[in-house]
Amino acid sequence: MDTKAMETGAIAKARALRDLPAPQLRRAIRVNAGLSEEDVGGELGVHRATVCRWELGQRSPRGHLLVAYLDLLRKLQSL
Protein backbone atom coordinates (compact mmCIF):
# COMPACT_ATOMS: atom_id res chain seq x y z
CA MET A 1 0.00 0.00 0.00
CA ASP A 2 1.42 3.38 -0.90
CA THR A 3 1.91 6.23 1.58
CA LYS A 4 -0.94 8.32 0.17
CA ALA A 5 -3.43 5.45 0.51
CA MET A 6 -2.31 4.78 4.10
CA GLU A 7 -2.62 8.47 4.96
CA THR A 8 -6.11 8.60 3.50
CA GLY A 9 -7.11 5.52 5.52
CA ALA A 10 -5.61 6.92 8.71
CA ILE A 11 -7.35 10.24 8.21
CA ALA A 12 -10.67 8.52 7.52
CA LYS A 13 -10.31 6.46 10.71
CA ALA A 14 -9.40 9.52 12.79
CA ARG A 15 -12.40 11.43 11.45
CA ALA A 16 -14.71 8.47 12.02
CA LEU A 17 -13.50 8.10 15.61
CA ARG A 18 -14.13 11.79 16.24
CA ASP A 19 -17.57 11.72 14.58
CA LEU A 20 -18.87 8.40 15.97
CA PRO A 21 -22.08 9.11 17.93
CA ALA A 22 -22.44 8.13 21.57
CA PRO A 23 -23.54 4.53 22.09
CA GLN A 24 -27.13 5.44 22.99
CA LEU A 25 -27.45 7.54 19.83
CA ARG A 26 -26.06 4.70 17.70
CA ARG A 27 -28.86 2.48 18.97
CA ALA A 28 -31.49 5.18 18.45
CA ILE A 29 -30.39 5.68 14.83
CA ARG A 30 -30.67 1.95 14.15
CA VAL A 31 -34.03 1.59 15.88
CA ASN A 32 -35.46 4.66 14.13
CA ALA A 33 -34.44 3.13 10.80
CA GLY A 34 -36.35 -0.03 11.72
CA LEU A 35 -33.31 -2.30 11.67
CA SER A 36 -32.26 -5.03 14.06
CA GLU A 37 -28.77 -5.54 15.44
CA GLU A 38 -28.61 -8.56 13.14
CA ASP A 39 -29.42 -6.39 10.10
CA VAL A 40 -26.59 -3.99 10.90
CA GLY A 41 -24.20 -6.81 11.72
CA GLY A 42 -25.00 -8.53 8.44
CA GLU A 43 -24.37 -5.33 6.52
CA LEU A 44 -20.98 -4.92 8.18
CA GLY A 45 -20.01 -8.58 8.32
CA VAL A 46 -20.00 -8.82 12.12
CA HIS A 47 -22.08 -10.76 14.63
CA ARG A 48 -25.22 -9.26 16.17
CA ALA A 49 -23.54 -9.36 19.58
CA THR A 50 -20.78 -7.11 18.28
CA VAL A 51 -23.30 -4.45 17.29
CA CYS A 52 -24.95 -4.85 20.71
CA ARG A 53 -21.62 -4.22 22.46
CA TRP A 54 -20.98 -1.13 20.32
CA GLU A 55 -24.41 0.22 21.24
CA LEU A 56 -23.89 -0.48 24.94
CA GLY A 57 -20.50 1.24 24.91
CA GLN A 58 -18.74 -1.97 25.98
CA ARG A 59 -16.65 -2.02 22.82
CA SER A 60 -15.92 0.34 19.94
CA PRO A 61 -15.51 -0.52 16.29
CA ARG A 62 -11.94 -0.34 15.04
CA GLY A 63 -10.14 -0.08 11.74
CA HIS A 64 -12.16 -0.40 8.58
CA LEU A 65 -15.25 -1.36 10.62
CA LEU A 66 -15.17 2.01 12.36
CA VAL A 67 -15.34 3.84 9.03
CA ALA A 68 -17.98 1.47 7.61
CA TYR A 69 -20.15 1.66 10.76
CA LEU A 70 -20.08 5.46 10.81
CA ASP A 71 -20.92 5.56 7.11
CA LEU A 72 -23.87 3.22 7.69
CA LEU A 73 -25.12 5.29 10.66
CA ARG A 74 -24.95 8.47 8.57
CA LYS A 75 -26.95 6.84 5.79
CA LEU A 76 -29.55 5.52 8.23
CA GLN A 77 -29.83 8.92 9.87
CA SER A 78 -30.58 10.59 6.55
CA LEU A 79 -33.50 8.26 5.71
C-alpha positions as CSV (number, residue, x, y, z in Angstrom):
1,M,0.0,0.0,0.0
2,D,1.4,3.4,-0.9
3,T,1.9,6.2,1.6
4,K,-0.9,8.3,0.2
5,A,-3.4,5.5,0.5
6,M,-2.3,4.8,4.1
7,E,-2.6,8.5,5.0
8,T,-6.1,8.6,3.5
9,G,-7.1,5.5,5.5
10,A,-5.6,6.9,8.7
11,I,-7.4,10.2,8.2
12,A,-10.7,8.5,7.5
13,K,-10.3,6.5,10.7
14,A,-9.4,9.5,12.8
15,R,-12.4,11.4,11.5
16,A,-14.7,8.5,12.0
17,L,-13.5,8.1,15.6
18,R,-14.1,11.8,16.2
19,D,-17.6,11.7,14.6
20,L,-18.9,8.4,16.0
21,P,-22.1,9.1,17.9
22,A,-22.4,8.1,21.6
23,P,-23.5,4.5,22.1
24,Q,-27.1,5.4,23.0
25,L,-27.4,7.5,19.8
26,R,-26.1,4.7,17.7
27,R,-28.9,2.5,19.0
28,A,-31.5,5.2,18.4
29,I,-30.4,5.7,14.8
30,R,-30.7,1.9,14.2
31,V,-34.0,1.6,15.9
32,N,-35.5,4.7,14.1
33,A,-34.4,3.1,10.8
34,G,-36.3,0.0,11.7
35,L,-33.3,-2.3,11.7
36,S,-32.3,-5.0,14.1
37,E,-28.8,-5.5,15.4
38,E,-28.6,-8.6,13.1
39,D,-29.4,-6.4,10.1
40,V,-26.6,-4.0,10.9
41,G,-24.2,-6.8,11.7
42,G,-25.0,-8.5,8.4
43,E,-24.4,-5.3,6.5
44,L,-21.0,-4.9,8.2
45,G,-20.0,-8.6,8.3
46,V,-20.0,-8.8,12.1
47,H,-22.1,-10.8,14.6
48,R,-25.2,-9.3,16.2
49,A,-23.5,-9.4,19.6
50,T,-20.8,-7.1,18.3
51,V,-23.3,-4.5,17.3
52,C,-24.9,-4.8,20.7
53,R,-21.6,-4.2,22.5
54,W,-21.0,-1.1,20.3
55,E,-24.4,0.2,21.2
56,L,-23.9,-0.5,24.9
57,G,-20.5,1.2,24.9
58,Q,-18.7,-2.0,26.0
59,R,-16.7,-2.0,22.8
60,S,-15.9,0.3,19.9
61,P,-15.5,-0.5,16.3
62,R,-11.9,-0.3,15.0
63,G,-10.1,-0.1,11.7
64,H,-12.2,-0.4,8.6
65,L,-15.2,-1.4,10.6
66,L,-15.2,2.0,12.4
67,V,-15.3,3.8,9.0
68,A,-18.0,1.5,7.6
69,Y,-20.1,1.7,10.8
70,L,-20.1,5.5,10.8
71,D,-20.9,5.6,7.1
72,L,-23.9,3.2,7.7
73,L,-25.1,5.3,10.7
74,R,-25.0,8.5,8.6
75,K,-26.9,6.8,5.8
76,L,-29.6,5.5,8.2
77,Q,-29.8,8.9,9.9
78,S,-30.6,10.6,6.5
79,L,-33.5,8.3,5.7
